[in-house]
């Protein structure tokens, strides 16, 4: 497919739902996308015709995808750092760049840099034996420094015996293991910002997130009952991290709100993020559009909320076959004409994120009920789709 003659082409590495949701704002911006998908028919490949199928770990494949593209960005953070440097050396604008992205790729590198910057984090240490974990102290959280996501590669351990599996997994994967203190927190928050190469930045409202078994289930924007001073501090922290690390695009800073009224940085993500999906329908400019604007160094759009409240609930594959997700539309849309549904074109599998719903309005309890009902309906947890 030939790209539009009057707009540069953006290469996107990774064919998941994040790349898929970049397609709609790219159409509105007149921005051609070229995709590297991991397989035919994956989520983003269904909606981005200009795509190649290949392995992002193969440098020759990456070179082929970015040939003729002005900029390359990412659906995930797993492209090898050396490959990103090679693309930069070939004159491709890599955004976010490898020097920034490594902080989202390697949790130990992230912790070391954030600590050097004086950013509040849980107590941490790199460990390689049960003795070192025991010296660190129980209970603690063990994380593989690379490759983990959605609760994978993360263990809460309370004894020496429980250390065996994480140590084995890290050794087999050839990665380091990070020990972090178990934080007694009130709730989890997320501070999302967009930053362009020019230095322009925009901060979205701080949101509250509900995580179950390491998977984000719900997001409420803005976070209810959050002290305004703490909300501002969280936004300023995210903007500072984005600037210090040289981030281009979206940065999500996942936070613990402690019981004594502080925030600690839990994780970083340098791409559109599940905690920003509410912005598709609840903000003036979605995280996906602002990511595109940022990596192309266009002026950023307003991150201001359109409504008092927006609630995002993920649709997860259930334990039983619910038929086609599409069959959930008649009931869900008839019951709630203001509901916004986003499906990812993925096959159902227990616990897999296959879509999300956004509900917005002036009444938080009403938004929660509407979003939860719709997500449960699509997941087959309520009634029969044939009704």
C-alpha positions, 0 to 999 in steps of 0.5 A, a space after each residue: 500500500 502506498 503512503 499518502 504523499 503529503 504525510 510521513 509514515 509512522 512505523 509501529 512495532 507490535 500488533 496488539 490492541 494498543 497499535 490497533 487503537 492508534 489506527 483511528 486517530 491516525 486516520 483522523 490525522 491523515 497519518 499513514 501507519 506501517 505495522 510489524 505484526 507478530 502473526 497474520 490476523 492479530 489485533 492491529 493487523 486487522 485494521 492496518 492494511 500496510 503491515 508485515 509479519 515478522 519477529 521484532 527480535 530480528 534486526 533485518 526484519 526491523 530494518 525492512 519495516 522502517 524503510 521509508 518511515 520517518 519515525 518508529 514507535 511501539 506497541 510494547 517495550 520488548 525490542 532489543 536495545 541494541 536493535 533500537 540503537 542500530 535503527 537510530 544509527 541508520 537515521 530513523 527517529 526512534 520514539 521513545 528512544 533506546 536510552 529512555 525505553 530501557 527504563 521500561 524494559 529493565 526494572 533494575 535499571 529503572 529503580 537505580 535511575 529513579 533512586 538517583 533522581 530522588 524519586 520516591 520508590 519502594 525499598 529494593 535490591 537485586 537478588 540472586 539467592 534465597 539468602 539474599 532474599 532472606 536478608 532483604 526481608 519477608 514478605 517481599 515482592 520478587 520481579 524478573 527485571 525483564 519480560 514480565 507483564 500483567 502479573 507474569 514474572 511477579 511473586 509475593 513471597 513470605 518464606 525461603 521456600 516460596 523463593 524457589 520458583 522466581 529464582 528458577 524462572 529468572 535463571 532460566 530466562 537469563 534475567 536478574 531478579 528484583 526484590 521490593 518491599 511489600 507496600 501497604 497501600 491504600 490503592 493504586 494510582 496512575 499518572 499519565 503524561 505525553 511528551 514531545 521531542 520539543 519538550 512540550 508535555 501534557 498531563 492527564 488527570 490522575 486515575 485510580 486503578 483496580 488490579 486483580 491478580 496483576 491485571 487491571 480490571 477497572 480505572 476511575 478518572 479522576 481518582 475519587 477523593 484524592 487530595 488535590 495536593 497529592 494529585 498535583 504532586 503525582 502529575 509533577 512527578 510524572 512530568 519530571 520523570 518524563 523529562 529526566 528520562 527523555 521520554 517521547 510519547 506517552 509515559 504511564 507512571 503506576 503509583 502506590 498511594 500509601 496509607 500515610 498519604 504519599 505516592 511511590 512509583 511502582 512501574 513505568 510504561 512508555 507507550 499507551 497504557 491500559 490506565 489511559 483507555 478511559 481517555 478515548 471517550 472521557 478526554 478532549 484528546 485520547 492518549 492514542 492521539 497524543 502519543 501519535 502527536 508526540 512521536 511525530 512532534 506535533 502540538 499536543 492536544 488537551 488532556 482535559 476531561 470531557 465529563 465529571 467521571 469516566 469509568 473504564 472496565 476491561 472485558 476479560 475472557 471467562 471460564 466458559 465459551 460465550 460465543 461471539 463477543 459481537 453478540 453482546 452488542 444488542 443488550 449492552 447498547 440498548 440498555 445504555 446508549 451512551 456506553 462506548 465499547 472497544 473490542 480488540 478482535 481477539 479470540 476468547 481465552 480465560 483472563 485475556 483482555 479482549 476489549 473494554 468499555 467506557 461509561 461517563 457522566 456526572 454520577 460516579 456510582 451510576 458510571 461504575 454500575 453501567 460499565 461493570 454491567 456491560 463488561 460482565 455481559 460481554 464476558 458472559 457473566 450475565 445472562 445469555 447473549 442470544 436473549 
